[in-house]
Amino acid sequence: MKKSKEQDKAVALKYLPELDNAPKITAMGTGDVARKIIKTAREHNIHIHNDPDLIEVLSQLDLNEEIPPTLYVIVAELLNFVYSLNADKDR
């Protein structure tokens, strides 16, 4: 989940390695829609990451579209960070 305070945008990603070739855009929006995406993420304890540059790039994609190969490294680093946070919670 990404959020940009400057533009009040949110983009949600989902990645199921056994089903997906790459993370996919599952939700995106601005204004009230962005706030609802963020609220829903918080209610489900989903990590929210603020990176205005990344959200600008991701918001150019379509819903259910896989991220392009040019974003693999940055999104992989983010997912790795989130997985490590989740592993720490489980201990």
C-alpha positions as CSV (number, residue, x, y, z in Angstrom):
1,M,0.0,0.0,0.0
2,K,1.3,3.4,-0.9
3,K,0.1,6.9,-0.1
4,S,1.3,10.3,-1.1
5,K,0.3,13.1,1.3
6,E,1.1,15.8,-1.2
7,Q,-1.5,14.6,-3.7
8,D,-3.7,12.4,-1.5
9,K,-3.4,9.3,-3.7
10,A,-3.3,5.7,-2.7
11,V,-2.4,2.6,-4.7
12,A,-2.7,-1.0,-3.3
13,L,-0.6,-3.9,-4.5
14,K,-1.2,-7.6,-4.2
15,Y,1.3,-10.3,-4.9
16,L,0.7,-14.1,-4.7
17,P,3.9,-15.7,-5.9
18,E,2.1,-19.0,-6.6
19,L,-0.4,-17.3,-8.9
20,D,1.1,-14.0,-10.1
21,N,4.1,-13.3,-12.3
22,A,4.5,-9.9,-10.6
23,P,2.6,-7.7,-8.1
24,K,-0.7,-6.3,-9.4
25,I,-2.6,-3.1,-8.8
26,T,-5.7,-4.0,-6.8
27,A,-7.0,-0.6,-5.9
28,M,-6.1,3.1,-6.5
29,G,-7.7,6.4,-6.1
30,T,-7.5,10.0,-5.0
31,G,-9.2,12.1,-2.3
32,D,-12.0,10.2,-0.5
33,V,-11.2,7.0,-2.4
34,A,-7.6,7.1,-1.3
35,R,-8.6,7.7,2.3
36,K,-11.0,4.7,2.1
37,I,-8.2,2.5,0.7
38,I,-5.9,3.6,3.5
39,K,-8.6,3.1,6.2
40,T,-9.3,-0.4,4.9
41,A,-5.6,-1.2,4.9
42,R,-5.3,-0.1,8.5
43,E,-8.3,-2.1,9.5
44,H,-6.6,-5.2,8.1
45,N,-3.1,-4.4,9.5
46,I,-1.7,-3.9,6.0
47,H,1.5,-2.0,5.8
48,I,1.2,1.5,4.4
49,H,4.3,3.0,2.7
50,N,4.6,6.7,1.7
51,D,6.6,7.1,-1.5
52,P,5.2,10.0,-3.7
53,D,7.5,9.1,-6.7
54,L,6.5,5.5,-6.7
55,I,2.8,6.2,-6.3
56,E,3.0,8.5,-9.3
57,V,4.4,5.7,-11.4
58,L,2.0,3.1,-10.0
59,S,-1.0,5.3,-10.5
60,Q,-0.4,5.4,-14.3
61,L,-1.1,1.6,-14.4
62,D,-4.6,0.0,-14.7
63,L,-6.4,-2.0,-12.1
64,N,-5.3,-5.7,-12.1
65,E,-2.3,-4.8,-14.2
66,E,1.1,-6.3,-13.2
67,I,3.8,-3.8,-12.4
68,P,6.3,-3.4,-15.2
69,P,9.8,-5.0,-15.0
70,T,11.3,-1.5,-14.4
71,L,9.7,-1.5,-11.0
72,Y,10.6,-5.0,-9.9
73,V,13.6,-4.0,-7.8
74,I,12.0,-1.2,-5.9
75,V,8.8,-3.2,-5.2
76,A,10.8,-6.3,-4.3
77,E,12.7,-4.2,-1.7
78,L,9.5,-2.9,-0.3
79,L,7.9,-6.4,-0.2
80,N,11.0,-7.7,1.5
81,F,10.7,-5.0,4.1
82,V,7.1,-5.7,4.7
83,Y,7.7,-9.5,5.0
84,S,10.4,-8.8,7.6
85,L,8.0,-6.6,9.6
86,N,5.4,-9.4,9.5
87,A,8.0,-12.0,10.6
88,D,9.0,-9.8,13.6
89,K,5.4,-9.5,14.6
90,D,5.1,-13.3,14.6
91,R,8.0,-13.8,17.0
